[in-house]
Amino acid sequence: MKAVRHRNQASPDLLRLLDEFRRMVNVCIAIGVEENVSSLKTLSLKSYHRLNRDTLSYYRLCAISTATGILHNHQKAKKRNPQTASPYAKKLMLKTCYGFMIEGDLLRLPVKPRQYVHLKLNNHTQRTLSGLNVHSVTLTTDSLSISYSKEIVELKPEGYVGVDRNLDNVTAATTDGTVKNIRPVKSDQDQIDLPVCQQPVQEKRY
């Protein structure tokens, strides 16, 4: 997973959404600390109904997911130092895996039901994302980050090689039935055993 990032100044509507998202994250963190839970499922059950119902549902789910990551890190830190303070999200932010859409050189992001903001994508971002799978969007007051992935083409090997290394020889066998045995020789200069590929090779076929 990779991400492309560029500067973007948040509009007033977007700032309100970022502020509400941060508030929801902190509500979830407080519930997680109070109830001593950090799993996504448990935190969802305990906090979802306590989040602002006027906010789109997928933003509420992403706020819970963000809080879960923060709580996991807090638990690790608390094991090292029991006096670790409770976490709190300070920066305005928004992270979502749902609802957004790229339309040409614009990123369409919903702020309310059937109400959207459109963010201009620069040329570098457009070239980077062309033909790729976009997974999530992260916004701050002055930046936009879009994560993406490339499809990896699986290569089918023509065969496999197995290597068995011992103290006095190295044996390699392939799936086509070829077996090669490489015997080590002693170097006169270093007085250590070195495998030399130029040495006579025993070859067997089966």
KAURLIN-V661958 format. One record per residue. N is the residue number from 1. PSI is psi as a letter, one per 30 degrees, with the letter a starting at -180 (* if undefined). D_CENTER is the distance of its C-alpha to the mean C-alpha in whole Angstrom. Layout:
n/psi/d_center
N/PSI/D_CENTER
N/PSI/D_CENTER
This chain:
n/psi/d_center
1/k/5
2/l/8
3/k/9
4/k/13
5/k/15
6/l/19
7/k/21
8/k/23
9/j/25
10/k/25
11/l/28
12/e/30
13/e/29
14/e/25
15/e/26
16/e/27
17/e/24
18/e/22
19/e/25
20/e/25
21/e/21
22/e/21
23/e/24
24/e/23
25/e/20
26/e/23
27/e/25
28/e/22
29/e/21
30/e/25
31/e/26
32/e/23
33/e/25
34/e/28
35/f/28
36/h/26
37/k/23
38/g/19
39/k/18
40/e/17
41/e/20
42/e/22
43/e/21
44/e/21
45/e/25
46/f/26
47/f/25
48/e/24
49/f/28
50/g/28
51/l/26
52/j/28
53/f/29
54/f/30
55/k/26
56/k/24
57/e/23
58/f/19
59/e/19
60/e/20
61/e/18
62/e/15
63/e/17
64/e/17
65/e/14
66/e/13
67/e/16
68/e/15
69/e/12
70/e/15
71/e/17
72/e/16
73/e/16
74/e/19
75/e/20
76/e/19
77/e/21
78/f/24
79/e/24
80/e/25
81/j/27
82/f/29
83/g/30
84/k/26
85/l/27
86/k/25
87/l/22
88/k/22
89/k/20
90/e/23
91/k/21
92/k/21
93/l/18
94/k/17
95/k/13
96/k/14
97/f/13
98/l/16
99/f/20
100/l/19
101/k/20
102/k/21
103/j/24
104/c/26
105/g/25
106/k/24
107/j/21
108/k/23
109/k/22
110/k/24
111/f/25
112/l/28
113/k/29
114/g/30
115/k/30
116/l/27
117/k/26
118/k/26
119/k/24
120/k/25
121/k/22
122/l/23
123/e/24
124/e/21
125/e/19
126/e/21
127/e/21
128/e/17
129/f/17
130/k/20
131/g/19
132/l/16
133/j/14
134/k/12
135/e/10
136/l/10
137/k/13
138/k/13
139/k/17
140/a/19
141/f/22
142/g/22
143/l/19
144/k/17
145/k/13
146/k/12
147/k/9
148/l/10
149/l/10
150/k/13
151/k/15
152/k/16
153/k/19
154/k/20
155/k/23
156/j/26
157/l/28
158/f/32
159/a/32
160/l/31
161/k/33
162/k/33
163/k/34
164/j/36
165/k/37
166/l/40
167/e/42
168/g/45
169/l/43
170/k/40
171/k/40
172/k/38
173/k/38
174/l/36
175/f/36
176/g/39
177/g/41
178/k/42
179/k/42
180/k/42
181/k/44
182/k/43
183/k/46
184/l/45
185/l/48
186/k/49
187/k/49
188/f/52
189/e/50
190/f/48
191/h/49
192/l/46
193/k/45
194/k/43
195/k/42
196/j/44
197/f/43
198/f/46
199/l/48
200/k/49
201/k/47
202/k/48
203/k/47
204/k/47
205/k/46
206/*/46
